[in-house]
Amino acid sequence: MEDFEDITLNFQDCKDLFTDDFVSTLTTVDISDIEELVNYTNGDGNNRMDDLLNVLNETGECEVEPVRKRSRKNCTLRKSPHSQKSRQKRKKKCTDITALNESCTENETPYSVSSTDVPFLFTPAGSVVGPGNTASGHPSPFTMVPSPSFKIITKIIFCPAPLGSVLSCLPDTHPIPITEHPALSTNTSIPPSPVRNDSCSPFAPSASDLPNSPEAASMYHIPSIDMDTVNTDKSKQTQVEPVQQGNEKHKLMNSFIEAQKQLYHKIFALERDFQYTETALINSRISPKTGKVISKTAEKELLHYDLAERERETLQLLNLFEDKDRKEMETKIIALLGQSGMGKTVLVKKICHEWSTGKFGQFSCVFYFECRHLDVSKQYSFKDFLFKLSSCTQVKNIDVYQYILRNPEKVLLIFDGFDEFQDPEGLLHGSFTTSLSKTNKVKDLFTGLFQKKLLRGCTLLLTARVKEKLNQYLGKVDKIIEMMGFSSSQVEWYIKEYFKERPDFSNALEWIKSFQYVFSYCYIPFMCKMMCLFADENLKSRNKELPLSLAALYYDLSQKNLHAYGTCFGEGTLQNCTVDSSCLDFESQKKPELELQTSKPPSDTGNTTEFMTSSALVQNFSSALNTLGSIKDRNLVRYVSFDPKKRRNQESCPDVVRRFLVGLLFHDNGSPILKFTKSIKTQKKIAEYFRTLQLSELCPHRLLEVLHCVYETNNTRLMRSLVVTLDKELSFVGTRLTPPDVFVLKKVLKMSKAKVSLDLRKTSIDHKGLKELVCLKSITSFRASLSDTVNLWKTLLANGQNILLKKCINKFTLEPFKVESLKDVTDLVALVDIQNDICNGSPDSSLDIKEIPAVKNLRSVIFGLGKKHGQDGFLKLVKILPKLPALQHLDLNNLTENHIGDRGVEKLAETFAELQYLQTME
Ligand SMILES: Nc1ncnc2c1ncn2[C@@H]1O[C@H](COP(=O)(O)OP(=O)(O)OP(=O)(O)O)[C@@H](O)[C@H]1O
């Protein structure tokens, strides 16, 4: 009987074939091989089946497609269009089986058996052979054969243990000791040939098994890696006796890893003068969005830690991939988030480089993808996806690929700039199913990886800018790491270091600091570098013109450094900015025509040591320039508008582009390029638009954005006119306040004549920002993280800034105090305790503080710690209740919910007498 055609296999049934009875009849099969095979079709869950299907598809031996409702377990196998020659080869391989089958009587066999007609056999080539056609010649569905019929097969050939299981035992460092797997020395019917690249794995095809597959031709050329780049001792290699199959594969794998490491060592090396500064990595989480939920996509947000929490959640780079709770064979997805220019690319390239030097040894293979270069709609096999789209050595051998498929836990896939994928949202909505076609769209492959179906068990590291739209996907991520940028001391160190060998620049730091607004952006490493470049160019020549806007800074740099800093700005940025009548509409702005693509995908030639890539900030500036040149004046107001109804395309103007755009519009540089749009009339129109805004109606994020834009106009009158519309109770709870945000907020609050109360909880505001804001005259009361506030007081006390301290203490409020975490209790305890230090500790009479008003006047405490921490938290809280003399209302709402326990009730009863003003206790 000829090869099977269109046979429906039920894998759930197939696994039943491997009964104990059946196994006991096998004479040359290692039981572990059977177990492994059964695991593939059974044990490890459905996703193991995906792996198998992938392997089968990839080998080209047969194509597997889901049938009916895409059930993964019912699959149709179709014969691949093999040549006659290859069929003969395959038949030859089965001669042992044929011989055995010949000994079978017709009675014992429910149907006639031919050389290729074995009830169910995974051949060494990884092909699945079914019972084939019925006597009538029609394809038959795979029928369960009663196990006794198998007894006639006394010898089923399973090749030695799969390559993966051998290689996975090997250490990652080189040279890899090659140990002979016991299975290799067993007497198998297909002896590994030293000259023929046959596969040893049940699922690993050999070159000769796959004559028609695209990989097959190249597989004849072994070793296939660019060996010139590998520092292996070739003379020794030639002395090596014809080795066992396993050894060949080990060498191949070693060579691949070694070549990959050498490549990464070269292309991801830091430039000599690159001042790498280790930035803080914070373990972050997402939580339901505070405040109004505007749309479905905005339901989640990243938690904003206070300084104490940030310290606690700080992570070392080497521990980035650590996960004690990781489930075996489960893909791990890590999202590395940070604003543009925070150093995400620098960091992941550093990881690649460090891997090449032996760190992150848990990974044998690291693949780096630059998402912006991936065309999501293009079709690739998964193998090509890995080896052709990532920065990778040229791999022509399928064994390396097989190793990767078999050892996903040793594979790290880095996708840099996930948000730069075309249509990143669409990427995750799709559902990945193993398809019959050998190639899949990049989009689908990524979906398969993200949905943990493809290469299950690997580690995915995605980098992305913090965007609200992406937050919803973070729920599917196992670990979220946020990059916080430079601390203020790191900024100073960086600038000093930059100019350290130039005595004439000894005042560079002070000079840069004087541009307060742009200096506040220096927590972003890229901006820090920009400011150094700016100082480099201007410190000697420029008469300081204060203040400097963001747009002015970039414009200045782009004018002066076109050639010197081509790597940052790309050549001809401004030259290209001509008016193109074809893009004079809003839609054209979706894809700015002038996009700076200065970063090249790392080439495998290894010559690229360029580490400076173009930042999105530069691209945004470029985009603003382009917009200015292409949009009609009358449309500009609509373009920068914050009102969704006014804007035709909300997505068209990201916040930073708007800032640049407004800044450029009001930038008085006399540039001929900008003159044609920079009419006074347009400026007036934009100013008028901002003047009509009611700041009190804007959400915190929008409010800040308006303030940035207004600051960019450098129009003090405009700002003054806006200040009066500011709310008297400003709450930024749940909105991150970066140093530039604090700067513009401070600017406007300074102008305010009204008394404003400020809520700065959950804003991640830094120490300096908190101090600057709360000490403002217009701020009469404020709320902030308790621990941050206590720290601020301590610093002021230690520095002897008693007047400020006194102001700060008097403005602070707590009312009502909600206990939502154990930390809230601990912080309240610390606040009550510091009272003694402040009131009694200072010998200085200027600090005439008898008590902390916030503590003295606290009237309401709402306790809601839930079951887990209820009792612990309450026992701590109850101790300080007597120190809250004005407490009138204690809300324990639902005692069982809070679970304060008998001890909690007991302690409460003991303190009850001291709570003189307590009126209600819920
Ligand atoms: N840790 C660092 N130490 C020193 N400089 C850094 C560091 N991280 C980033 N930089 C500087 O910032 C520049 C931009 O960094 P990078 O491209 O990694 O940012 P990014 O977060 O990937 O930005 P984007 O989201 O726009 O792609 C670098 O070229 C470098 O000059």
The ligand as an SDF file (V2000), in Angstrom:
LIG
                    3D

 31 33  0  0  0  0  0  0  0  0999 V2000
   21.9490   53.9100   31.0470 N   0  0  0  0  0  0  0  0  0  0  0  0
   22.3470   54.8870   30.2440 C   0  0  0  0  0  0  0  0  0  0  0  0
   23.5060   55.5120   30.4860 N   0  0  0  0  0  0  0  0  0  0  0  0
   23.9110   56.5260   29.7110 C   0  0  0  0  0  0  0  0  0  0  0  0
   23.2360   56.9780   28.6590 N   0  0  0  0  0  0  0  0  0  0  0  0
   22.0670   56.3980   28.3620 C   0  0  0  0  0  0  0  0  0  0  0  0
   21.5720   55.3260   29.1500 C   0  0  0  0  0  0  0  0  0  0  0  0
   20.3940   54.9500   28.6570 N   0  0  0  0  0  0  0  0  0  0  0  0
   20.1610   55.7320   27.5960 C   0  0  0  0  0  0  0  0  0  0  0  0
   21.1640   56.6030   27.4100 N   0  0  0  0  0  0  0  0  0  0  0  0
   21.2190   57.6490   26.3570 C   0  0  0  0  0  0  0  0  0  0  0  0
   19.9090   57.8240   25.8450 O   0  0  0  0  0  0  0  0  0  0  0  0
   19.8860   57.5090   24.4520 C   0  0  0  0  0  0  0  0  0  0  0  0
   18.5700   56.8570   24.1120 C   0  0  0  0  0  0  0  0  0  0  0  0
   18.4800   55.6070   24.7380 O   0  0  0  0  0  0  0  0  0  0  0  0
   17.5270   54.4680   24.1730 P   0  0  0  0  0  0  0  0  0  0  0  0
   17.4870   54.5130   22.7130 O   0  0  0  0  0  0  0  0  0  0  0  0
   17.9160   53.2010   24.8160 O   0  0  0  0  0  0  0  0  0  0  0  0
   16.1390   54.9530   24.7430 O   0  0  0  0  0  0  0  0  0  0  0  0
   14.7430   54.2330   24.5680 P   0  0  0  0  0  0  0  0  0  0  0  0
   14.1070   54.1650   25.9180 O   0  0  0  0  0  0  0  0  0  0  0  0
   14.9010   52.9490   23.8540 O   0  0  0  0  0  0  0  0  0  0  0  0
   13.9910   55.2960   23.6780 O   0  0  0  0  0  0  0  0  0  0  0  0
   12.7970   55.0810   22.6340 P   0  0  0  0  0  0  0  0  0  0  0  0
   11.6090   54.6190   23.4120 O   0  0  0  0  0  0  0  0  0  0  0  0
   12.6090   56.4280   22.0670 O   0  0  0  0  0  0  0  0  0  0  0  0
   13.2710   54.0880   21.6370 O   0  0  0  0  0  0  0  0  0  0  0  0
   21.0970   56.6550   24.2320 C   0  0  0  0  0  0  0  0  0  0  0  0
   21.5650   56.7610   22.9220 O   0  0  0  0  0  0  0  0  0  0  0  0
   22.0870   57.2180   25.2110 C   0  0  0  0  0  0  0  0  0  0  0  0
   22.7210   58.3560   24.7120 O   0  0  0  0  0  0  0  0  0  0  0  0
  1  2  1  0
  2  3  1  0
  2  7  2  0
  3  4  2  0
  4  5  1  0
  5  6  2  0
  6  7  1  0
  6 10  1  0
  7  8  1  0
  8  9  2  0
  9 10  1  0
 10 11  1  0
 11 12  1  0
 11 30  1  0
 12 13  1  0
 13 14  1  0
 13 28  1  0
 14 15  1  0
 15 16  1  0
 16 17  2  0
 16 18  1  0
 16 19  1  0
 19 20  1  0
 20 21  2  0
 20 22  1  0
 20 23  1  0
 23 24  1  0
 24 25  2  0
 24 26  1  0
 24 27  1  0
 28 29  1  0
 28 30  1  0
 30 31  1  0
M  END
$$$$
